[in-house]
Amino acid sequence: MSAAHAVVGPEVVRGLQEGAARALPVEYVEHVEGWWMRHSPGGPWWAGTVLPHGGVGPEELLRRVVRAEEFYAAHGVVARIQIAPGACPPGLDALLAERGYRAESPVSLQAALSARVADLPAAGPQRVRVDDRPTARWLDAWHAVKGGDPLAERDRLTRLEQPCGYARATVGDEAVAVGRVVVDDGWAGVFGMATLPRARGTGAGRRLLAALARWAAAHRADRMYLQVEHGNVPALRLYEKAGFTEICAFHYRTKG
């Protein structure tokens, strides 16, 4: 076990997942004794899921699930619940399966020491700058890769209360890759990593991660974390080379 993982247990996993939820504030959220029911019209799908973090008994567990279903039905969408072993109530995954929820989108929660990531070897022609807010050039590059509404994304990001760093890698005057980091309770979460197709494989991702790690360390976050889908092989390779290792695998259950 690495130094980055020495204190990682169910409580830390729950804390990181809640930190990730705070890193992209949603328009609608209802807190029910530890459960976060979130809805984010137009935002990334994972921002509109349930964090089931309050411990409950079998009868109350069913009532919570029904309440979540009612919450999402009121917003015209289906319920989707995050399942992290050890961080959610026992029996929840089986209960959802019985109710017809399908398992999907396996995700790896990974962590690394900021100092390790900051030491990534530099390569490639890019220059990297980190700003404290999402600039127009950052948003344009993010939109070019991710799609969606850049103005809506800006509005979501400007609601953040935690310290944030927005990194962009440029070649000449063009931003070819972007990423952001959010510092919360001594951890720095990495989000929004996006590289233009023609710039992939040029070292832009490594430069971004190193710059974000230095920014995080300067803001007293000595550990970093990120969430990456298991099917995203290029990203998994990048993060492995940067020193990230898995501390928890989780998935989602979506109502059929």
RODO-2510 file (C-alpha; in nm, 4 decimals, decimal comma):
residues 256
     n   res          X          Y          Z
     1     m     0,0000     0,0000     0,0000
     2     s     0,1405     0,3377    -0,1025
     3     a     0,1612     0,6440     0,1176
     4     a    -0,1272     0,7955    -0,0784
     5     h    -0,3503     0,5108     0,0343
     6     a    -0,2389     0,4655     0,3937
     7     v    -0,5548     0,6224     0,5397
     8     v    -0,8034     0,5063     0,2771
     9     g    -1,1072     0,3219     0,4136
    10     p    -1,4832     0,3398     0,3596
    11     e    -1,5053     0,6789     0,5305
    12     v    -1,2386     0,8228     0,3023
    13     v    -1,4056     0,6766    -0,0066
    14     r    -1,7345     0,8373     0,0954
    15     g    -1,5542     1,1652     0,1586
    16     l    -1,3891     1,1611    -0,1828
    17     q    -1,7146     1,0839    -0,3590
    18     e    -1,8862     1,3674    -0,1743
    19     g    -1,5927     1,5938    -0,2612
    20     a    -1,6420     1,4997    -0,6259
    21     a    -2,0091     1,5917    -0,5922
    22     r    -1,9177     1,9317    -0,4490
    23     a    -1,6706     1,9808    -0,7335
    24     l    -1,9576     2,0222    -0,9787
    25     p    -2,2565     2,1778    -0,7998
    26     v    -2,5933     2,0686    -0,9367
    27     e    -2,9152     2,2613    -0,9735
    28     y    -3,1217     2,0256    -0,7585
    29     v    -3,0069     1,8283    -0,4551
    30     e    -3,1957     1,6752    -0,1661
    31     h    -3,0132     1,5479     0,1411
    32     v    -3,1834     1,2673     0,3319
    33     e    -2,9797     1,1562     0,6345
    34     g    -2,6594     1,0995     0,4398
    35     w    -2,8131     1,0274     0,0996
    36     w    -2,7496     1,2844    -0,1739
    37     m    -3,0192     1,2861    -0,4425
    38     r    -2,8938     1,5033    -0,7288
    39     h    -3,0320     1,6217    -1,0594
    40     s    -2,8305     1,8254    -1,3092
    41     p    -3,0156     1,9148    -1,6311
    42     g    -2,7633     1,9420    -1,9119
    43     g    -2,4707     1,8429    -1,6905
    44     p    -2,2610     1,5255    -1,6979
    45     w    -2,4631     1,2160    -1,6229
    46     w    -2,2656     1,1223    -1,3119
    47     a    -2,3528     1,4552    -1,1476
    48     g    -2,7180     1,3518    -1,1441
    49     t    -2,6868     1,0330    -0,9384
    50     v    -2,7599     0,9293    -0,5808
    51     l    -2,4801     0,9046    -0,3257
    52     p    -2,6298     0,6545    -0,0764
    53     h    -2,4015     0,7225     0,2178
    54     g    -2,6262     0,6979     0,5212
    55     g    -2,6372     0,3650     0,7023
    56     v    -2,9921     0,2232     0,7263
    57     g    -3,1692    -0,1020     0,8038
    58     p    -3,3456    -0,3217     0,5455
    59     e    -3,6911    -0,1629     0,5823
    60     e    -3,5603     0,1930     0,5760
    61     l    -3,3341     0,1029     0,2843
    62     l    -3,6366     0,0212     0,0690
    63     r    -3,8064     0,3462     0,1719
    64     r    -3,4961     0,5425     0,0730
    65     v    -3,4873     0,3779    -0,2691
    66     v    -3,8542     0,4555    -0,3255
    67     r    -3,7964     0,8148    -0,2194
    68     a    -3,5085     0,8413    -0,4674
    69     e    -3,7303     0,7037    -0,7430
    70     e    -3,9943     0,9644    -0,6590
    71     f    -3,7324     1,2416    -0,6628
    72     y    -3,6140     1,1529    -1,0127
    73     a    -3,9644     1,0859    -1,1450
    74     a    -4,0585     1,4390    -1,0381
    75     h    -3,7729     1,5656    -1,2604
    76     g    -3,8733     1,3441    -1,5529
    77     v    -3,5694     1,1146    -1,5432
    78     v    -3,4924     0,7649    -1,4173
    79     a    -3,3130     0,7001    -1,0908
    80     r    -2,9431     0,6182    -1,1026
    81     i    -2,7603     0,5187    -0,7828
    82     q    -2,3868     0,4919    -0,7192
    83     i    -2,2694     0,1646    -0,5637
    84     a    -1,9310     0,1708    -0,3908
    85     p    -1,8603    -0,1437    -0,1850
    86     g    -1,8163    -0,0533     0,1801
    87     a    -1,9314     0,3048     0,1272
    88     c    -2,3010     0,2344     0,0716
    89     p    -2,5478     0,0362     0,2876
    90     p    -2,5122    -0,3435     0,2791
    91     g    -2,7723    -0,5073     0,0604
    92     l    -2,8366    -0,2014    -0,1560
    93     d    -2,6867    -0,3477    -0,4734
    94     a    -2,8923    -0,6675    -0,4382
    95     l    -3,2102    -0,4727    -0,3616
    96     l    -3,1678    -0,2583    -0,6720
    97     a    -3,1049    -0,5668    -0,8858
    98     e    -3,4289    -0,7178    -0,7547
    99     r    -3,6135    -0,3981    -0,8519
   100     g    -3,4887    -0,4231    -1,2087
   101     y    -3,1988    -0,1771    -1,1915
   102     r    -2,9238    -0,2626    -1,4382
   103     a    -2,5559    -0,2439    -1,3443
   104     e    -2,3465    -0,0197    -1,5693
   105     s    -2,0548     0,2222    -1,6030
   106     p    -1,7844     0,0607    -1,3866
   107     v    -1,5504     0,3304    -1,2551
   108     s    -1,2093     0,3304    -1,0892
   109     l    -1,1477     0,5728    -0,8019
   110     q    -0,7731     0,6359    -0,7984
   111     a    -0,5296     0,8312    -0,5822
   112     a    -0,1698     0,9526    -0,5958
   113     l     0,0672     1,1766    -0,4049
   114     s     0,0744     1,5293    -0,5450
   115     a     0,4540     1,5354    -0,5265
   116     r     0,4749     1,2178    -0,7371
   117     v     0,2463     1,3572    -1,0062
   118     a     0,4253     1,6929    -1,0069
   119     d     0,7485     1,5141    -1,1016
   120     l     0,6139     1,3782    -1,4303
   121     p     0,8782     1,4232    -1,7017
   122     a     0,7944     1,7059    -1,9385
   123     a     0,7652     1,6288    -2,3070
   124     g     0,5970     1,7862    -2,6033
   125     p     0,5632     2,1375    -2,7438
   126     q     0,2898     2,2643    -2,5128
   127     r     0,3046     2,5444    -2,2611
   128     v     0,0753     2,5101    -1,9578
   129     r    -0,0946     2,7807    -1,7583
   130     v    -0,3162     2,7388    -1,4508
   131     d    -0,5817     3,0014    -1,3709
   132     d    -0,8083     3,0310    -1,0687
   133     r    -1,1238     3,0492    -1,2801
   134     p    -1,2475     2,9045    -1,6109
   135     t    -1,1355     3,1411    -1,8862
   136     a    -1,3021     3,1680    -2,2275
   137     r    -1,0110     2,9795    -2,3872
   138     w    -1,0383     2,7018    -2,1270
   139     l    -1,4126     2,6695    -2,1881
   140     d    -1,3696     2,6736    -2,5662
   141     a    -1,1219     2,3856    -2,5557
   142     w    -1,3383     2,1915    -2,3098
   143     h    -1,6430     2,2432    -2,5338
   144     a    -1,4525     2,1341    -2,8465
   145     v    -1,3851     1,7935    -2,6866
   146     k    -1,6819     1,7387    -2,4539
   147     g    -1,9599     1,9228    -2,6353
   148     g    -2,2485     2,0641    -2,4356
   149     d    -2,3125     2,4266    -2,3529
   150     p    -1,9949     2,6134    -2,2479
   151     l    -2,1956     2,8959    -2,0902
   152     a    -2,3948     2,6505    -1,8784
   153     e    -2,0699     2,4801    -1,7778
   154     r    -1,9212     2,8158    -1,6804
   155     d    -2,2263     2,8915    -1,4673
   156     r    -2,1950     2,5553    -1,2909
   157     l    -1,8249     2,6029    -1,2251
   158     t    -1,8609     2,9572    -1,0948
   159     r    -2,0856     2,8223    -0,8170
   160     l    -1,7903     2,6340    -0,6701
   161     e    -1,6800     2,7479    -0,3254
   162     q    -1,3584     2,5435    -0,3021
   163     p    -1,0198     2,6569    -0,4403
   164     c    -0,9949     2,5548    -0,8061
   165     g    -0,7199     2,5492    -1,0656
   166     y    -0,7963     2,5479    -1,4388
   167     a    -0,5049     2,4306    -1,6513
   168     r    -0,4723     2,4646    -2,0262
   169     a    -0,1955     2,3394    -2,2523
   170     t    -0,1349     2,5586    -2,5537
   171     v     0,0563     2,5347    -2,8794
   172     g     0,1028     2,8817    -3,0130
   173     d    -0,2200     3,0627    -2,9341
   174     e    -0,4393     2,7518    -2,9360
   175     a    -0,5479     2,5605    -2,6246
   176     v    -0,5183     2,1937    -2,7173
   177     a    -0,5898     2,0332    -2,3788
   178     v    -0,7503     2,1351    -2,0493
   179     g    -0,8122     1,9985    -1,7022
   180     r    -0,9095     2,1269    -1,3616
   181     v    -0,8423     2,0475    -0,9994
   182     v    -1,0550     2,1195    -0,6914
   183     v    -0,9038     2,1281    -0,3429
   184     d    -1,1284     2,0000    -0,0652
   185     d    -1,0289     1,8783     0,2820
   186     g    -0,6626     1,8208     0,1959
   187     w    -0,7353     1,6317    -0,1256
   188     a    -0,7214     1,7609    -0,4830
   189     g    -0,9735     1,6113    -0,7221
   190     v    -0,8893     1,6042    -1,0940
   191     f    -1,1786     1,6705    -1,3318
   192     g    -1,2540     1,7815    -1,6865
   193     m    -0,9440     1,6353    -1,8522
   194     a    -0,9927     1,6883    -2,2266
   195     t    -0,7506     1,6850    -2,5195
   196     l    -0,8227     1,7756    -2,8816
   197     p    -0,7929     1,4625    -3,1000
   198     r    -0,4976     1,5977    -3,2999
   199     a    -0,3030     1,6674    -2,9777
   200     r    -0,3460     1,3239    -2,8213
   201     g    -0,0288     1,1281    -2,7687
   202     t     0,1860     1,4429    -2,7629
   203     g     0,2389     1,4655    -2,3867
   204     a    -0,0285     1,7300    -2,3234
   205     g    -0,2034     1,5172    -2,0611
   206     r     0,1170     1,4604    -1,8654
   207     r     0,1957     1,8319    -1,8677
   208     l    -0,1538     1,9164    -1,7465
   209     l    -0,1419     1,6651    -1,4620
   210     a     0,1999     1,7860    -1,3467
   211     a     0,0870     2,1490    -1,3503
   212     l    -0,2329     2,0652    -1,1618
   213     a    -0,0325     1,8690    -0,9052
   214     r     0,2009     2,1632    -0,8441
   215     w    -0,0984     2,3945    -0,8073
   216     a    -0,2602     2,1494    -0,5634
   217     a     0,0555     2,1197    -0,3534
   218     a     0,0787     2,4987    -0,3364
   219     h    -0,2751     2,4935    -0,1954
   220     r    -0,1859     2,2409     0,0764
   221     a    -0,3311     1,9334    -0,0929
   222     d    -0,0671     1,6612    -0,0781
   223     r    -0,2920     1,3882    -0,2208
   224     m    -0,4853     1,3746    -0,5463
   225     y    -0,7747     1,1633    -0,6645
   226     l    -0,9734     1,1106    -0,9816
   227     q    -1,2494     0,8937    -1,1219
   228     v    -1,2043     0,7193    -1,4568
   229     e    -1,4281     0,4730    -1,6385
   230     h    -1,2809     0,1250    -1,6748
   231     g    -1,3311     0,1349    -2,0504
   232     n    -1,1195     0,4474    -2,0998
   233     v    -0,7927     0,2673    -2,1691
   234     p    -0,5836     0,5702    -2,2835
   235     a    -0,6780     0,7627    -1,9677
   236     l    -0,6050     0,4624    -1,7465
   237     r    -0,2560     0,4338    -1,9012
   238     l    -0,1899     0,8050    -1,8528
   239     y    -0,2927     0,7970    -1,4882
   240     e    -0,0941     0,4811    -1,4170
   241     k     0,2201     0,6429    -1,5575
   242     a     0,1482     0,9507    -1,3445
   243     g     0,1460     0,7403    -1,0270
   244     f    -0,2259     0,6918    -0,9697
   245     t    -0,3469     0,3551    -0,8418
   246     e    -0,6945     0,2253    -0,7715
   247     i    -0,8328     0,2483    -0,4205
   248     c    -1,1913     0,1514    -0,4993
   249     a    -1,3927     0,0210    -0,7924
   250     f    -1,7575     0,1180    -0,8086
   251     h    -2,0483     0,1115    -1,0501
   252     y    -2,3960     0,2516    -1,1012
   253     r    -2,7416     0,0988    -1,0955
   254     t    -2,9974     0,2535    -1,3330
   255     k    -3,3665     0,1884    -1,3044
   256     g    -3,4887    -0,0109    -1,6017
***
